[in-house]
Amino acid sequence: MRRLEALCRSGYVERTADGVWAVPADLLQKARQHDAQKVAGHSIELRSHLSVEQQIKAMGATWLDRGLVADGAKGLQPTGQGFGAQVREAMDQRVDFLAGQGLAEPWGQRIILARNLLATLRDRELASVGQSLQQQIGKAWHPVQDGQRVSGVYRQSIQLASGHFAILDDGMGFHLVPWKPVIEQRLGLQVSAIVRGQSVTWQLGHRRGIGI
């Protein structure tokens, strides 16, 4: 049980109910990967697939943005040497970019961030990507409203600055829904999801209420 809980924290397995777990077909490979990431009692966790430089002008909710929001205008407070100095400089440039987008405003020594900054950035990125995918897929993109239940065939996933998203094809169009490892077993099959803010509840076949 402790082993499953450790793998769950790393995103390799999912708890679907009390005492019930959903595991991928390549569990042994995932478990070895999990163990390999542990070095001297520490584990490695991917925070963003984008480099720090790529995040500066990315239209999406990036790791830099989450750091700024988490600690107000102080941001991540990285150290002044090495990678910390690189992050500090990138954060300053990110604030300048956000100001140009009307999402941040200098206020003396502080920075006033727009309310709901992460959601705004995510929605802007999804709108841009959704409209672009319309031309490639040949179907209309339907934005997902907060609390809305959407269903469709899970066609593929895409990695954005705001995170990993699944493409659900409902026959008339498609939706972009936050992706989680548990749905990869349902590629090409019908799934449903309810999105509430930053969280999503997946409903896979006869399994219901897989909250993530």
C-alpha positions in Angstrom: 0.0 0.0 0.0 2.8 2.4 0.8 4.5 1.6 -2.5 1.3 2.4 -4.4 0.8 5.6 -2.5 4.4 6.6 -3.4 3.8 5.9 -7.1 0.5 7.8 -6.9 2.2 10.9 -5.6 4.5 10.7 -8.6 1.6 10.4 -11.0 2.3 6.8 -12.1 -0.8 5.2 -10.7 -4.3 6.5 -9.7 -6.4 5.7 -6.7 -10.0 5.2 -8.1 -11.6 4.2 -4.8 -10.7 3.2 -1.3 -8.4 0.3 -1.8 -8.8 0.3 -5.5 -6.0 1.4 -7.9 -5.7 1.9 -11.6 -2.3 1.0 -12.9 -0.8 1.4 -16.4 0.2 -1.6 -18.5 3.9 -0.6 -18.2 3.8 -0.4 -14.4 7.2 -2.1 -14.0 8.8 0.3 -16.3 7.2 3.3 -14.5 8.2 1.9 -11.1 11.9 1.6 -12.3 11.7 5.2 -13.6 10.3 6.3 -10.2 13.1 4.6 -8.3 15.8 5.9 -10.7 14.7 9.5 -10.0 15.4 9.1 -6.3 18.9 10.3 -5.5 20.1 10.6 -1.9 16.6 10.6 -0.5 15.4 13.3 -3.0 13.1 12.7 -5.9 13.1 14.6 -9.3 9.8 16.1 -10.4 9.2 17.7 -13.7 7.7 21.2 -13.2 7.7 22.3 -16.8 8.6 20.9 -20.2 9.6 24.4 -21.3 13.0 25.9 -20.5 13.1 29.0 -18.3 13.9 31.1 -21.4 10.9 29.7 -23.3 8.6 30.5 -20.4 9.4 34.3 -20.5 7.1 35.0 -23.4 4.9 31.9 -23.4 1.2 32.5 -23.7 0.1 30.2 -21.0 0.2 29.6 -17.2 3.9 28.7 -16.7 6.0 27.6 -13.8 7.3 31.2 -13.4 3.7 32.4 -13.2 2.8 29.9 -10.5 5.8 31.0 -8.5 4.8 34.7 -8.8 1.3 34.0 -7.7 2.3 31.6 -4.9 4.3 34.3 -3.1 2.6 37.5 -4.4 5.0 40.0 -6.0 8.0 38.4 -4.3 7.8 35.4 -6.6 10.0 32.3 -6.2 12.7 34.2 -4.3 15.5 32.2 -6.0 19.1 32.5 -4.8 21.4 35.0 -6.4 23.8 32.6 -8.0 23.8 29.9 -10.7 20.4 28.7 -11.8 18.8 30.9 -9.1 20.1 34.1 -10.7 18.9 32.8 -14.1 15.4 32.2 -12.7 15.4 35.7 -11.0 16.2 37.4 -14.3 13.6 35.3 -16.2 11.0 36.2 -13.7 11.8 39.9 -14.1 11.4 39.6 -17.8 8.2 37.6 -17.4 6.7 40.4 -15.4 7.6 42.8 -18.2 5.9 40.5 -20.6 2.8 40.2 -18.4 2.7 44.0 -18.1 2.7 44.3 -21.9 -0.3 41.9 -21.9 -2.2 44.1 -19.3 -1.8 41.3 -16.7 0.7 43.0 -14.3 1.4 46.5 -13.2 4.5 47.8 -11.4 3.7 49.5 -8.1 6.8 50.9 -6.5 9.0 48.0 -5.5 6.1 45.6 -5.9 4.2 44.1 -8.8 0.4 43.9 -8.9 -0.7 40.8 -10.7 -4.0 40.6 -12.4 -6.7 38.7 -10.5 -7.1 35.1 -11.6 -3.8 35.4 -13.6 -3.2 31.7 -14.0 -6.8 31.1 -15.3 -6.6 34.0 -17.6 -3.3 32.9 -19.1 -4.6 29.3 -19.5 -7.8 30.4 -21.1 -5.9 32.6 -23.6 -3.6 29.7 -24.5 -6.5 27.3 -24.9 -8.4 29.7 -27.1 -5.3 30.2 -29.4 -4.5 26.5 -29.6 -8.2 25.5 -30.0 -8.6 27.8 -33.0 -5.4 26.5 -34.5 -6.5 22.9 -34.1 -9.8 23.6 -35.7 -8.0 24.1 -39.0 -6.0 20.9 -38.6 -8.8 18.6 -37.3 -11.6 20.1 -39.4 -14.0 20.3 -36.4 -15.1 23.1 -34.2 -13.4 23.7 -30.8 -15.8 24.0 -27.9 -14.5 25.7 -24.8 -15.2 24.0 -21.5 -17.2 26.0 -19.0 -16.6 25.7 -15.3 -18.6 22.8 -13.9 -19.6 21.6 -17.4 -19.7 17.8 -18.1 -18.1 17.0 -21.5 -17.9 13.6 -23.3 -16.1 12.3 -26.3 -13.6 9.9 -27.7 -10.1 10.5 -26.3 -8.1 11.0 -29.5 -4.7 12.3 -28.3 -3.0 14.6 -25.8 -1.0 17.7 -26.3 1.6 19.5 -24.1 1.0 23.2 -23.6 2.7 25.9 -21.5 -0.3 25.6 -19.2 0.0 21.8 -18.8 -1.0 18.5 -20.5 -4.4 18.4 -22.2 -6.5 15.7 -23.7 -8.5 16.1 -27.0 -12.0 14.8 -26.7 -13.9 14.3 -30.0 -17.7 14.4 -29.5 -18.5 13.9 -33.1 -19.5 17.5 -33.8 -16.4 19.2 -32.4 -13.7 18.7 -29.8 -12.8 19.8 -26.2 -9.5 20.4 -24.5 -9.5 18.9 -21.0 -6.7 18.6 -18.5 -4.9 15.2 -19.0 -4.0 12.7 -16.3 -2.2 9.4 -16.6 -5.3 7.3 -15.8 -7.0 8.2 -19.1 -4.1 7.0 -21.3 -5.6 3.5 -20.9 -8.7 4.8 -22.7 -7.0 6.2 -25.8 -9.5 5.8 -28.7 -12.4 5.1 -26.3 -15.3 7.2 -25.0 -14.7 9.1 -21.7 -16.4 11.9 -19.8 -15.1 14.7 -17.6 -16.3 17.5 -15.4 -13.9 20.4 -15.1 -14.1 22.7 -12.0 -11.4 25.4 -11.9 -8.0 23.7 -11.8 -9.4 20.2 -11.1 -11.0 17.6 -13.3 -13.1 14.5 -12.5 -12.8 11.8 -15.1 -15.5 9.2 -15.7 -14.1 6.2 -17.5 -16.5 3.5 -18.7 -18.2 2.0 -15.7 -15.8 3.6 -13.3 -17.3 6.8 -12.0 -16.1 9.7 -10.0 -12.3 9.5 -10.6 -11.5 12.9 -9.1 -8.1 14.4 -9.9 
